Amino acid sequence: MAVRETRGSSASSEPPVSQRNDSQPTVTKTSRLGRMIGKYVDRFDKPEPISFGAAFESVERVLVIPECGVAGALFAVPTLRAMRRGFPQGKIAVLVRDEDKELLEGSVEVDRVIGYSLPRGMKRMSAFMALAKRLKSYRFDIAILLDRESDFERIYLCYMTGAKIRAGLQGDESHPFLNLEVSRRVSGSTRAQLGLEIARVMGIDVAGLGLMWEVPEQERRTAEQLIHFRKPREDELLIGFDPGPGRGGTSVSTAQQAKLLDQLCADYNARAILLTSTEHHDQAKKLESLLSREPIFVQQRRTRDVVSLLGQCDLFVAGNTDLVYFAIALGIPTVSMMTAGELEAEAYPDRDCLEIITLVPGDRFPIEEFMERTQSAMLRGASEEGG
């Protein structure tokens, strides 16, 4: 088994990473397949012992594997920036599902976006092995897995890249496949923190690498023109609204959403634009039919189109949806409605632009609090623009 070392700060009160050695037993709470493969790797396929210090000094290729989904791509950005800062001459690649590729294509932090798709059923194993072979051909020096939940298939894929350094969160199924493991105790309150902790242990300065998102200039101008021709009055504000359910399944009734949006548009002399994922377009159409004033309609073919339009908003309102994270990363005044359970499970970045309305299922919607929070978010947004 490879020696597992780390380069952490000696001033830390608790170790920032997990360090394993041959005296530690393999964790037994794994899937049957994981145990079988783990025993095989431990016995027959031991990687060569390496010097971690030397490995970080000669990095040519880095692979970052974000969590699956739209928000996963967003939360990978701080890690990608850290890798670019730490290895400015290296080639930085990111592995995402095909449907999420467009979110990161063209990013200055990324040299290559690798898309993949793994079918269900009998063909999955052959597709998985083909993907593993493809990744190994790139000869990555470092592979970083940003999953917060243990998924043996993805842990094993990280191992199959053949990278000397394979980093991720310590878990029941991570041994012996990862050799640089961040302890769950110091993984941070947001998903962006995991990759930054890994980078810090590698000796990279991660100061200032928070959750930020920039819409490419060409797409920003296109979105600005699309909004301008549909909102000719310059004194009108633009309110973005996502009618889709929150990540925990919680949602406000369509009738209540229409009431909220109508009141916001009246109070702030604003026009509304409905922004949501493709699977919730029917819900957006239903909401549109209930509004007193027709919202601005712009065709949204891709998630990147939605994010570009979101960047034009003066205020964004939604449940606990993926777009809330993008709004926060863009610095847009945002009001998010969610239950206490959703808030606990989905820690948000610490940003001044966010106001949270805590919903209690079965209780009356807190309209007064909603309007107060909205005003607070708008005032802060105006203050930041003025400053």
C-alpha positions, 0 to 999 in steps of 0.5 A, spaced: 500 500 500 502 506 498 504 511 503 499 516 505 502 523 507 500 530 507 502 537 507 498 541 512 499 547 517 503 545 523 499 550 527 492 547 525 489 544 532 486 538 528 489 534 522 486 537 516 487 530 512 486 523 514 493 519 514 492 512 513 498 507 514 498 499 513 497 498 521 490 501 520 484 496 518 480 497 512 473 500 513 468 494 513 462 498 512 463 498 504 459 495 499 460 488 497 463 490 490 467 495 494 470 490 499 472 485 493 475 490 489 479 493 495 482 487 497 484 485 490 488 492 490 491 491 497 493 485 495 495 485 488 495 492 485 499 496 490 501 503 487 508 505 487 510 509 494 511 516 492 513 522 495 508 527 496 512 533 496 516 531 490 509 530 486 506 537 487 512 540 484 512 536 478 505 537 476 503 537 468 496 535 468 490 535 473 483 532 473 477 535 477 471 531 478 465 535 481 459 532 484 454 531 479 449 536 476 448 543 475 450 546 482 456 541 482 459 544 476 458 551 480 461 549 486 467 546 482 470 553 480 473 555 486 477 548 486 479 549 478 481 556 480 486 554 486 489 548 481 490 554 476 493 558 481 498 552 484 500 549 477 499 555 472 503 551 467 499 545 468 493 543 464 487 543 468 481 538 466 474 537 469 470 531 468 462 532 468 456 529 465 455 531 457 449 535 459 453 539 464 459 541 459 456 547 456 457 550 463 464 550 464 466 550 456 470 557 455 472 558 462 479 561 463 480 556 469 479 550 464 483 547 458 479 541 457 472 539 459 471 532 458 464 529 458 461 523 459 454 519 459 454 512 463 447 508 461 443 504 465 443 496 465 447 491 462 451 496 458 454 500 464 460 496 466 463 496 459 461 504 458 465 505 465 471 501 463 471 505 456 471 512 460 476 509 465 481 507 459 480 514 456 481 518 462 488 514 464 490 515 457 491 523 459 496 521 464 493 525 470 498 527 475 492 529 480 485 527 480 480 530 485 474 528 487 469 533 490 463 528 492 460 529 499 457 523 499 460 516 498 459 513 491 464 507 490 463 507 482 466 514 482 471 513 487 473 507 483 473 511 477 478 516 480 483 510 482 482 508 475 485 515 472 492 512 474 493 519 477 499 518 483 495 523 487 488 521 488 484 526 493 477 526 496 473 526 502 474 520 507 469 515 507 467 508 508 469 506 501 475 511 500 480 506 502 485 504 498 483 508 492 484 515 495 491 517 498 489 524 500 483 524 504 480 530 507 477 529 514 469 530 514 471 534 520 474 540 517 471 539 510 467 546 511 460 548 511 459 549 503 461 544 497 466 549 495 470 548 501 472 541 500 476 542 494 480 548 497 482 544 503 485 539 498 489 545 495 491 548 501 494 541 503 498 541 497 501 548 499 497 552 494 494 559 497 487 559 497 485 566 500 480 569 496 478 563 492 470 564 494 464 562 490 464 567 484 461 566 477 462 570 471 458 570 465 462 570 459 462 577 456 459 575 449 453 572 452 452 577 457 452 582 452 447 578 448 442 577 454 443 584 456 440 586 449 435 581 449 432 584 456 433 591 453 428 590 447 423 587 451 424 592 457 424 599 454 423 603 460 430 603 463 427 605 470 424 598 471 427 593 475 428 586 473 425 580 477 427 573 476 423 568 479 424 560 479 417 557 480 421 550 480 420 546 487 426 546 492 432 541 492 428 538 498 421 538 494 418 544 498 414 549 493 410 554 494 403 554 491 403 557 484 397 561 486 401 564 492 407 565 487 403 569 482 401 573 488 408 574 491 410 576 484 405 581 482 406 584 489 413 585 488 412 588 481 407 593 483 412 595 489 418 596 485 416 598 478 419 592 475 418 586 470 418 579 471 422 574 468 421 566 469 427 562 470 427 555 471 430 548 469 427 545 463 423 540 466 419 545 470 417 549 464 410 547 464 410 550 471 413 556 469 407 556 463 402 555 469 405 561 473 405 566 467 397 565 466 396 567 473 400 573 473 397 580 472 402 583 468 405 578 462 412 577 464 418 578 459 419 571 455 426 569 452 427 563 449 432 559 454 435 553 451 441 551 455 442 552 463 448 557 460 442 561 457 438 561 464 444 563 468 446 569 463 439 572 463 439 571 471 446 575 471 441 581 468 436 581 474 436 586 479 433 581 484 432 573 484 426 569 488 426 562 488 426 556 493 432 552 494 433 551 487 440 550 483 439 557 480 439 560 487 447 558 488 448 561 481 445 568 483 449 568 490 455 567 486 453 572 481 452 577 487 445 578 485 440 580 491 436 574 492 431 571 497 430 564 498 424 560 501 426 553 504 424 549 510 429 548 516 431 541 514 433 544 507 437 549 510 440 545 514 442 540 509 444 545 504 449 550 507 449 556 503 456 561 502 456 566 507 454 572 502 451 579 504 446 578 498 442 573 500 436 573 505 432 566 507 425 565 508 424 559 513 417 556 511 413 551 515 409 546 512 402 547 513 403 554 516 400 561 512 406 564 508 409 569 511 408 575 506 410 580 511 417 577 513 418 576 505 417 583 503 421 586 509 427 581 507 426 583 499 427 590 501 433 588 505 436 585 499 434 590 494 437 596 499 444 592 500 444 591 492 443 598 491 448 600 496 453 595 493 452 598 486 453 605 489 459 604 493 
